[in-house]
Amino acid sequence: MISITAIIKSKHENLIEVQNMITHLVTETRKETACIRYDLHTTDNIFIIWEEWKDQTGLDIHNNQPYLVDFITKSETLLSAPVQVYKTAQIL
């Protein structure tokens, strides 16, 4: 299993638009066969996605999905910082 944490920081004036885009991303991603978990959390203008994937092949397929590529392209000017993505390993 592969765990990913993505941190997305919206500009305050784009908060609703970014939230709608992320909601669409989450909805579509949860349909993917290799997706075990794709949970969305938020605080202020920060969105955190906690992901779990069955395997690297499934994650690779996800990373090339049109809705993810579209989100990355369209959100670039709406965010206050680049998206931070961390591939992590559980230690406890």
N, CA, C and O atoms as a GROMACS GRO file, in nm:
protein
  368
    1MET      N    1   0.084  -0.117   0.000
    1MET     CA    2   0.000   0.000   0.000
    1MET      C    3   0.089   0.124   0.000
    1MET      O    4   0.196   0.126   0.061
    2ILE      N    5   0.042   0.227  -0.069
    2ILE     CA    6   0.115   0.354  -0.080
    2ILE      C    7   0.030   0.464  -0.017
    2ILE      O    8  -0.089   0.475  -0.045
    3SER      N    9   0.093   0.545   0.067
    3SER     CA   10   0.024   0.657   0.131
    3SER      C   11   0.078   0.788   0.076
    3SER      O   12   0.199   0.805   0.060
    4ILE      N   13  -0.012   0.880   0.049
    4ILE     CA   14   0.023   1.013  -0.002
    4ILE      C   15  -0.051   1.117   0.080
    4ILE      O   16  -0.167   1.098   0.116
    5THR      N   17   0.016   1.227   0.110
    5THR     CA   18  -0.049   1.343   0.169
    5THR      C   19  -0.023   1.461   0.076
    5THR      O   20   0.091   1.492   0.045
    6ALA      N   21  -0.131   1.526   0.033
    6ALA     CA   22  -0.119   1.644  -0.054
    6ALA      C   23  -0.175   1.764   0.021
    6ALA      O   24  -0.283   1.758   0.079
    7ILE      N   25  -0.100   1.873   0.020
    7ILE     CA   26  -0.141   1.997   0.087
    7ILE      C   27  -0.159   2.105  -0.019
    7ILE      O   28  -0.068   2.136  -0.095
    8ILE      N   29  -0.280   2.161  -0.021
    8ILE     CA   30  -0.319   2.259  -0.122
    8ILE      C   31  -0.360   2.387  -0.050
    8ILE      O   32  -0.452   2.385   0.031
    9LYS      N   33  -0.293   2.497  -0.081
    9LYS     CA   34  -0.322   2.625  -0.016
    9LYS      C   35  -0.383   2.722  -0.117
    9LYS      O   36  -0.317   2.769  -0.209
   10SER      N   37  -0.510   2.749  -0.096
   10SER     CA   38  -0.583   2.839  -0.185
   10SER      C   39  -0.556   2.985  -0.148
   10SER      O   40  -0.535   3.017  -0.031
   11LYS      N   41  -0.558   3.071  -0.246
   11LYS     CA   42  -0.566   3.213  -0.216
   11LYS      C   43  -0.704   3.235  -0.156
   11LYS      O   44  -0.801   3.172  -0.199
   12HIS      N   45  -0.713   3.324  -0.057
   12HIS     CA   46  -0.840   3.346   0.013
   12HIS      C   47  -0.953   3.383  -0.082
   12HIS      O   48  -1.066   3.338  -0.065
   13GLU      N   49  -0.924   3.464  -0.182
   13GLU     CA   50  -1.028   3.509  -0.274
   13GLU      C   51  -1.076   3.399  -0.370
   13GLU      O   52  -1.177   3.416  -0.438
   14ASN      N   53  -1.004   3.288  -0.375
   14ASN     CA   54  -1.040   3.177  -0.464
   14ASN      C   55  -1.088   3.054  -0.388
   14ASN      O   56  -1.102   2.947  -0.447
   15LEU      N   57  -1.113   3.070  -0.260
   15LEU     CA   58  -1.143   2.956  -0.174
   15LEU      C   59  -1.257   2.868  -0.225
   15LEU      O   60  -1.242   2.746  -0.232
   16ILE      N   61  -1.369   2.926  -0.259
   16ILE     CA   62  -1.486   2.848  -0.302
   16ILE      C   63  -1.457   2.778  -0.435
   16ILE      O   64  -1.492   2.661  -0.451
   17GLU      N   65  -1.394   2.847  -0.527
   17GLU     CA   66  -1.362   2.786  -0.656
   17GLU      C   67  -1.267   2.667  -0.639
   17GLU      O   68  -1.287   2.562  -0.700
   18VAL      N   69  -1.165   2.685  -0.557
   18VAL     CA   70  -1.070   2.576  -0.533
   18VAL      C   71  -1.139   2.460  -0.463
   18VAL      O   72  -1.116   2.344  -0.497
   19GLN      N   73  -1.222   2.490  -0.365
   19GLN     CA   74  -1.294   2.384  -0.295
   19GLN      C   75  -1.382   2.304  -0.392
   19GLN      O   76  -1.386   2.181  -0.384
   20ASN      N   77  -1.451   2.371  -0.480
   20ASN     CA   78  -1.533   2.302  -0.579
   20ASN      C   79  -1.450   2.213  -0.672
   20ASN      O   80  -1.490   2.102  -0.705
   21MET      N   81  -1.334   2.263  -0.712
   21MET     CA   82  -1.246   2.186  -0.798
   21MET      C   83  -1.194   2.061  -0.726
   21MET      O   84  -1.187   1.952  -0.783
   22ILE      N   85  -1.157   2.079  -0.600
   22ILE     CA   86  -1.105   1.966  -0.522
   22ILE      C   87  -1.216   1.864  -0.496
   22ILE      O   88  -1.193   1.743  -0.501
   23THR      N   89  -1.336   1.912  -0.468
   23THR     CA   90  -1.449   1.821  -0.447
   23THR      C   91  -1.472   1.734  -0.570
   23THR      O   92  -1.496   1.614  -0.557
   24HIS      N   93  -1.464   1.793  -0.688
   24HIS     CA   94  -1.477   1.716  -0.812
   24HIS      C   95  -1.363   1.614  -0.823
   24HIS      O   96  -1.386   1.499  -0.858
   25LEU      N   97  -1.242   1.656  -0.792
   25LEU     CA   98  -1.127   1.568  -0.796
   25LEU      C   99  -1.146   1.448  -0.703
   25LEU      O  100  -1.120   1.334  -0.741
   26VAL      N  101  -1.191   1.474  -0.582
   26VAL     CA  102  -1.212   1.367  -0.484
   26VAL      C  103  -1.320   1.270  -0.533
   26VAL      O  104  -1.302   1.148  -0.527
   27THR      N  105  -1.430   1.323  -0.581
   27THR     CA  106  -1.540   1.240  -0.630
   27THR      C  107  -1.494   1.146  -0.741
   27THR      O  108  -1.526   1.027  -0.739
   28GLU      N  109  -1.420   1.199  -0.837
   28GLU     CA  110  -1.373   1.117  -0.949
   28GLU      C  111  -1.266   1.017  -0.906
   28GLU      O  112  -1.267   0.902  -0.950
   29THR      N  113  -1.176   1.060  -0.820
   29THR     CA  114  -1.066   0.973  -0.776
   29THR      C  115  -1.118   0.853  -0.698
   29THR      O  116  -1.066   0.742  -0.713
   30ARG      N  117  -1.218   0.873  -0.616
   30ARG     CA  118  -1.273   0.763  -0.537
   30ARG      C  119  -1.331   0.651  -0.623
   30ARG      O  120  -1.354   0.541  -0.573
   31LYS      N  121  -1.356   0.678  -0.750
   31LYS     CA  122  -1.407   0.576  -0.843
   31LYS      C  123  -1.296   0.486  -0.896
   31LYS      O  124  -1.325   0.381  -0.954
   32GLU      N  125  -1.172   0.525  -0.878
   32GLU     CA  126  -1.060   0.448  -0.932
   32GLU      C  127  -1.042   0.316  -0.857
   32GLU      O  128  -1.053   0.311  -0.735
   33THR      N  129  -1.015   0.211  -0.931
   33THR     CA  130  -1.001   0.077  -0.876
   33THR      C  131  -0.892   0.068  -0.770
   33THR      O  132  -0.910   0.001  -0.668
   34ALA      N  133  -0.781   0.133  -0.791
   34ALA     CA  134  -0.667   0.121  -0.700
   34ALA      C  135  -0.676   0.215  -0.579
   34ALA      O  136  -0.592   0.209  -0.489
   35CYS      N  137  -0.777   0.300  -0.576
   35CYS     CA  138  -0.793   0.395  -0.466
   35CYS      C  139  -0.855   0.326  -0.345
   35CYS      O  140  -0.968   0.277  -0.351
   36ILE      N  141  -0.781   0.322  -0.236
   36ILE     CA  142  -0.832   0.267  -0.110
   36ILE      C  143  -0.897   0.377  -0.029
   36ILE      O  144  -1.004   0.358   0.030
   37ARG      N  145  -0.832   0.493  -0.025
   37ARG     CA  146  -0.881   0.605   0.055
   37ARG      C  147  -0.838   0.735  -0.012
   37ARG      O  148  -0.727   0.747  -0.063
   38TYR      N  149  -0.929   0.831  -0.012
   38TYR     CA  150  -0.898   0.963  -0.067
   38TYR      C  151  -0.982   1.062   0.013
   38TYR      O  152  -1.090   1.104  -0.029
   39ASP      N  153  -0.930   1.098   0.130
   39ASP     CA  154  -1.004   1.180   0.226
   39ASP      C  155  -0.961   1.326   0.218
   39ASP      O  156  -0.843   1.357   0.203
   40LEU      N  157  -1.059   1.414   0.227
   40LEU     CA  158  -1.034   1.557   0.219
   40LEU      C  159  -1.058   1.621   0.354
   40LEU      O  160  -1.161   1.601   0.418
   41HIS      N  161  -0.960   1.699   0.398
   41HIS     CA  162  -0.968   1.775   0.523
   41HIS      C  163  -0.940   1.921   0.491
   41HIS      O  164  -0.876   1.952   0.391
   42THR      N  165  -0.987   2.011   0.577
   42THR     CA  166  -0.962   2.153   0.552
   42THR      C  167  -0.950   2.230   0.682
   42THR      O  168  -1.003   2.191   0.786
   43THR      N  169  -0.880   2.340   0.674
   43THR     CA  170  -0.873   2.441   0.779
   43THR      C  171  -0.840   2.572   0.709
   43THR      O  172  -0.746   2.580   0.631
   44ASP      N  173  -0.917   2.674   0.739
   44ASP     CA  174  -0.900   2.805   0.675
   44ASP      C  175  -0.894   2.790   0.523
   44ASP      O  176  -0.991   2.747   0.461
   45ASN      N  177  -0.782   2.826   0.462
   45ASN     CA  178  -0.767   2.818   0.317
   45ASN      C  179  -0.678   2.700   0.273
   45ASN      O  180  -0.628   2.697   0.161
   46ILE      N  181  -0.661   2.604   0.363
   46ILE     CA  182  -0.574   2.489   0.335
   46ILE      C  183  -0.658   2.363   0.324
   46ILE      O  184  -0.745   2.336   0.407
   47PHE      N  185  -0.632   2.287   0.218
   47PHE     CA  186  -0.697   2.159   0.197
   47PHE      C  187  -0.590   2.051   0.204
   47PHE      O  188  -0.482   2.066   0.148
   48ILE      N  189  -0.622   1.943   0.274
   48ILE     CA  190  -0.528   1.832   0.288
   48ILE      C  191  -0.599   1.707   0.237
   48ILE      O  192  -0.708   1.673   0.282
   49ILE      N  193  -0.535   1.639   0.144
   49ILE     CA  194  -0.588   1.512   0.093
   49ILE      C  195  -0.498   1.401   0.142
   49ILE      O  196  -0.377   1.400   0.119
   50TRP      N  197  -0.560   1.307   0.212
   50TRP     CA  198  -0.488   1.189   0.260
   50TRP      C  199  -0.530   1.072   0.172
   50TRP      O  200  -0.647   1.037   0.166
   51GLU      N  201  -0.432   1.013   0.106
   51GLU     CA  202  -0.458   0.910   0.005
   51GLU      C  203  -0.392   0.778   0.042
   51GLU      O  204  -0.285   0.775   0.103
   52GLU      N  205  -0.459   0.670   0.006
   52GLU     CA  206  -0.399   0.537   0.013
   52GLU      C  207  -0.429   0.466  -0.117
   52GLU      O  208  -0.542   0.467  -0.166
   53TRP      N  209  -0.326   0.403  -0.172
   53TRP     CA  210  -0.335   0.336  -0.302
   53TRP      C  211  -0.291   0.192  -0.288
   53TRP      O  212  -0.202   0.160  -0.208
   54LYS      N  213  -0.354   0.102  -0.366
   54LYS     CA  214  -0.321  -0.040  -0.362
   54LYS      C  215  -0.177  -0.066  -0.404
   54LYS      O  216  -0.108  -0.149  -0.345
   55ASP      N  217  -0.131   0.007  -0.508
   55ASP     CA  218   0.003  -0.018  -0.560
   55ASP      C  219   0.050   0.100  -0.646
   55ASP      O  220  -0.027   0.193  -0.675
   56GLN      N  221   0.176   0.095  -0.684
   56GLN     CA  222   0.235   0.203  -0.763
   56GLN      C  223   0.169   0.214  -0.900
   56GLN      O  224   0.152   0.324  -0.952
   57THR      N  225   0.132   0.102  -0.959
   57THR     CA  226   0.066   0.105  -1.089
   57THR      C  227  -0.064   0.185  -1.082
   57THR      O  228  -0.090   0.267  -1.169
   58GLY      N  229  -0.143   0.161  -0.979
   58GLY     CA  230  -0.268   0.236  -0.961
   58GLY      C  231  -0.244   0.384  -0.940
   58GLY      O  232  -0.318   0.467  -0.991
   59LEU      N  233  -0.140   0.418  -0.863
   59LEU     CA  234  -0.106   0.558  -0.841
   59LEU      C  235  -0.060   0.623  -0.971
   59LEU      O  236  -0.094   0.738  -0.999
   60ASP      N  237   0.017   0.550  -1.050
   60ASP     CA  238   0.062   0.603  -1.179
   60ASP      C  239  -0.057   0.631  -1.271
   60ASP      O  240  -0.060   0.734  -1.339
   61ILE      N  241  -0.154   0.541  -1.272
   61ILE     CA  242  -0.275   0.562  -1.352
   61ILE      C  243  -0.348   0.687  -1.303
   61ILE      O  244  -0.393   0.768  -1.384
   62HIS      N  245  -0.360   0.701  -1.172
   62HIS     CA  246  -0.425   0.820  -1.114
   62HIS      C  247  -0.354   0.948  -1.157
   62HIS      O  248  -0.419   1.045  -1.196
   63ASN      N  249  -0.224   0.947  -1.151
   63ASN     CA  250  -0.147   1.069  -1.183
   63ASN      C  251  -0.162   1.114  -1.328
   63ASN      O  252  -0.126   1.226  -1.362
   64ASN      N  253  -0.216   1.028  -1.412
   64ASN     CA  254  -0.237   1.062  -1.552
   64ASN      C  255  -0.384   1.080  -1.589
   64ASN      O  256  -0.418   1.096  -1.706
   65GLN      N  257  -0.472   1.077  -1.489
   65GLN     CA  258  -0.615   1.095  -1.516
   65GLN      C  259  -0.643   1.239  -1.562
   65GLN      O  260  -0.585   1.332  -1.507
   66PRO      N  261  -0.730   1.257  -1.660
   66PRO     CA  262  -0.759   1.391  -1.710
   66PRO      C  263  -0.809   1.487  -1.602
   66PRO      O  264  -0.776   1.606  -1.606
   67TYR      N  265  -0.888   1.439  -1.507
   67TYR     CA  266  -0.940   1.528  -1.402
   67TYR      C  267  -0.830   1.574  -1.306
   67TYR      O  268  -0.840   1.684  -1.251
   68LEU      N  269  -0.727   1.494  -1.286
   68LEU     CA  270  -0.615   1.539  -1.202
   68LEU      C  271  -0.528   1.638  -1.280
   68LEU      O  272  -0.490   1.742  -1.227
   69VAL      N  273  -0.497   1.605  -1.403
   69VAL     CA  274  -0.417   1.695  -1.488
   69VAL      C  275  -0.489   1.830  -1.504
   69VAL      O  276  -0.427   1.935  -1.498
   70ASP      N  277  -0.621   1.824  -1.523
   70ASP     CA  278  -0.702   1.945  -1.536
   70ASP      C  279  -0.697   2.028  -1.408
   70ASP      O  280  -0.682   2.150  -1.413
   71PHE      N  281  -0.709   1.961  -1.293
   71PHE     CA  282  -0.702   2.033  -1.165
   71PHE      C  283  -0.567   2.102  -1.149
   71PHE      O  284  -0.562   2.219  -1.112
   72ILE      N  285  -0.460   2.032  -1.178
   72ILE     CA  286  -0.326   2.089  -1.162
   72ILE      C  287  -0.311   2.212  -1.252
   72ILE      O  288  -0.259   2.315  -1.209
   73THR      N  289  -0.355   2.202  -1.375
   73THR     CA  290  -0.342   2.312  -1.471
   73THR      C  291  -0.427   2.432  -1.431
   73THR      O  292  -0.379   2.545  -1.428
   74LYS      N  293  -0.553   2.407  -1.400
   74LYS     CA  294  -0.647   2.517  -1.372
   74LYS      C  295  -0.627   2.581  -1.236
   74LYS      O  296  -0.658   2.699  -1.218
   75SER      N  297  -0.575   2.507  -1.140
   75SER     CA  298  -0.562   2.561  -1.004
   75SER      C  299  -0.435   2.643  -0.984
   75SER      O  300  -0.424   2.717  -0.886
   76GLU      N  301  -0.341   2.632  -1.074
   76GLU     CA  302  -0.209   2.695  -1.056
   76GLU      C  303  -0.217   2.842  -1.016
   76GLU      O  304  -0.147   2.885  -0.925
   77THR      N  305  -0.300   2.920  -1.084
   77THR     CA  306  -0.310   3.063  -1.054
   77THR      C  307  -0.403   3.093  -0.937
   77THR      O  308  -0.409   3.207  -0.890
   78LEU      N  309  -0.475   2.992  -0.889
   78LEU     CA  310  -0.571   3.012  -0.780
   78LEU      C  311  -0.511   2.981  -0.643
   78LEU      O  312  -0.572   3.008  -0.540
   79LEU      N  313  -0.391   2.924  -0.643
   79LEU     CA  314  -0.327   2.881  -0.519
   79LEU      C  315  -0.223   2.981  -0.472
   79LEU      O  316  -0.164   3.053  -0.552
   80SER      N  317  -0.202   2.984  -0.340
   80SER     CA  318  -0.103   3.076  -0.284
   80SER      C  319   0.037   3.014  -0.279
   80SER      O  320   0.135   3.083  -0.251
   81ALA      N  321   0.046   2.884  -0.306
   81ALA     CA  322   0.175   2.814  -0.307
   81ALA      C  323   0.159   2.689  -0.393
   81ALA      O  324   0.047   2.641  -0.412
   82PRO      N  325   0.268   2.636  -0.443
   82PRO     CA  326   0.259   2.510  -0.518
   82PRO      C  327   0.204   2.398  -0.429
   82PRO      O  328   0.225   2.399  -0.308
   83VAL      N  329   0.134   2.304  -0.489
   83VAL     CA  330   0.082   2.189  -0.414
   83VAL      C  331   0.201   2.109  -0.361
   83VAL      O  332   0.297   2.082  -0.433
   84GLN      N  333   0.193   2.073  -0.233
   84GLN     CA  334   0.298   1.992  -0.172
   84GLN      C  335   0.247   1.848  -0.166
   84GLN      O  336   0.137   1.823  -0.116
   85VAL      N  337   0.326   1.755  -0.216
   85VAL     CA  338   0.287   1.614  -0.217
   85VAL      C  339   0.396   1.534  -0.147
   85VAL      O  340   0.514   1.543  -0.180
   86TYR      N  341   0.353   1.454  -0.048
   86TYR     CA  342   0.447   1.372   0.029
   86TYR      C  343   0.406   1.226   0.018
   86TYR      O  344   0.292   1.190   0.050
   87LYS      N  345   0.497   1.143  -0.027
   87LYS     CA  346   0.478   0.999  -0.027
   87LYS      C  347   0.535   0.949   0.105
   87LYS      O  348   0.654   0.966   0.132
   88THR      N  349   0.451   0.887   0.187
   88THR     CA  350   0.493   0.852   0.322
   88THR      C  351   0.482   0.703   0.348
   88THR      O  352   0.415   0.630   0.276
   89ALA      N  353   0.550   0.660   0.454
   89ALA     CA  354   0.543   0.522   0.499
   89ALA      C  355   0.499   0.522   0.646
   89ALA      O  356   0.548   0.600   0.727
   90GLN      N  357   0.406   0.434   0.678
   90GLN     CA  358   0.358   0.423   0.815
   90GLN      C  359   0.466   0.360   0.901
   90GLN      O  360   0.526   0.260   0.862
   91ILE      N  361   0.491   0.418   1.018
   91ILE     CA  362   0.594   0.362   1.106
   91ILE      C  363   0.534   0.304   1.236
   91ILE      O  364   0.602   0.230   1.307
   92LEU      N  365   0.411   0.337   1.265
   92LEU     CA  366   0.343   0.277   1.383
   92LEU      C  367   0.203   0.238   1.348
   92LEU      O  368   0.130   0.187   1.432
   0.00000   0.00000   0.00000
